[in-house]
Amino acid sequence: MSLRDESRLTPRRATLLTYAFLGLFALLSAGSLVVADSPPWGVAAVAAAVTAVLAGPVAWLVRDRLPAERRTTLGRVVVVVASLGLTVSFGVALAFEVSFLSVTDAVTVGVVCGGAVALLVERTVVPERYRADWA
């Protein structure tokens, strides 16, 4: 029996599971930051602000302007670029002896919080034609 069976894992349940796991991952990262000696809360705040300000409006404009197949290709390009960025940031952290895990935890908390704000704004303020389709 596969997870793709429509009777068990509906698109709505998959979306809710995704949100739940992102929330748990952010809680784990926040817990790591709380027990750290000098947590980089500024990095978390900047990541949250950048995500909330850029990710929401960029996604809304892309959704309005590009057809679905172009959005899929663009999403794959973003994943590849983000993977390369993660690799480069890991190398920079090693070169300059920066605590990579605490910075990564701060960015994770910031991105999840900023994404939650963008999602909340989308559901309350953004006009219907810019909104994503609910699963």
C-alpha positions in Angstrom: 0.0 0.0 0.0 1.6 3.3 -1.0 1.3 6.7 0.5 -0.1 8.1 -2.7 -3.4 6.2 -2.2 -6.0 8.9 -2.3 -8.1 7.4 0.4 -5.3 7.8 3.0 -3.1 10.8 2.0 -5.3 13.5 0.5 -3.6 16.7 -0.7 -5.0 18.5 2.3 -3.5 16.0 4.7 -0.2 16.2 2.9 -0.2 20.0 3.2 -1.0 19.8 6.9 1.8 17.2 7.4 4.2 19.5 5.7 3.3 22.4 7.9 3.5 20.2 11.0 7.0 18.9 10.1 8.2 22.4 9.3 6.9 23.6 12.7 8.6 20.7 14.5 11.9 21.4 12.6 11.7 25.1 13.5 11.0 24.1 17.2 14.1 21.9 17.2 16.2 24.7 15.7 14.8 27.2 18.2 15.6 24.8 21.0 19.2 24.5 19.8 19.4 28.3 19.7 18.0 28.7 23.2 20.6 26.4 24.7 23.5 28.0 22.7 26.0 30.3 24.5 25.5 33.2 22.1 22.6 32.6 19.8 22.5 34.6 16.6 19.0 36.0 17.0 19.9 38.8 14.6 20.4 36.3 11.8 17.0 34.7 12.6 15.3 38.2 12.6 17.0 39.1 9.3 16.1 35.7 7.7 12.4 36.1 8.9 12.2 39.7 7.5 13.7 38.8 4.2 11.5 35.7 3.8 8.4 37.6 4.7 9.1 40.6 2.5 10.5 38.8 -0.5 9.2 35.2 -0.6 5.5 36.1 -0.4 5.3 38.9 -3.0 7.7 37.1 -5.4 5.6 33.9 -5.2 2.4 35.9 -5.7 3.8 37.7 -8.8 5.3 34.5 -10.2 2.0 32.6 -9.7 0.2 35.4 -11.5 2.6 35.9 -14.4 4.0 32.5 -15.3 2.2 29.3 -16.5 2.4 26.2 -14.3 5.0 24.4 -16.4 7.4 27.4 -16.2 6.8 27.6 -12.5 7.8 24.0 -12.1 11.0 24.6 -14.0 11.7 27.7 -12.0 11.2 25.8 -8.8 13.8 23.2 -9.8 16.2 26.0 -10.7 15.6 27.5 -7.2 16.3 24.2 -5.5 19.6 23.7 -7.4 20.7 27.3 -6.6 19.7 26.9 -2.9 21.7 23.6 -2.8 24.7 25.3 -4.2 24.3 28.3 -1.8 24.2 25.9 1.1 27.4 24.2 0.0 29.1 27.5 -0.5 27.9 28.8 2.9 29.2 25.6 4.5 32.6 26.2 2.9 32.7 29.8 4.1 31.7 28.8 7.6 34.6 26.3 7.6 37.1 28.8 6.2 36.2 31.6 8.7 35.5 29.2 11.7 31.9 30.3 12.1 29.5 28.1 14.0 27.7 26.8 11.0 25.0 24.9 12.9 23.9 27.8 15.0 23.7 30.1 12.0 21.8 27.3 10.1 19.4 27.0 13.1 18.8 30.8 13.1 18.1 30.8 9.4 15.8 27.8 9.7 13.8 29.6 12.5 13.7 32.8 10.5 12.6 31.2 7.2 9.8 29.2 8.9 8.6 32.3 10.8 8.8 34.5 7.7 7.0 31.9 5.6 4.3 31.7 8.3 3.8 35.4 8.1 3.7 35.4 4.3 1.1 32.6 4.4 -1.0 34.5 7.0 -0.8 37.6 4.9 -1.8 35.6 1.8 -4.9 34.2 3.5 -6.0 37.5 5.0 -4.9 40.4 2.7 -3.9 39.3 -0.7 -6.6 39.4 -3.5 -8.0 36.0 -4.6 -6.2 35.9 -8.0 -2.8 36.0 -6.3 -3.5 33.3 -3.8 -2.3 29.7 -4.1 -4.7 26.9 -4.7 -5.5 25.1 -1.4 -5.0 21.4 -1.5 
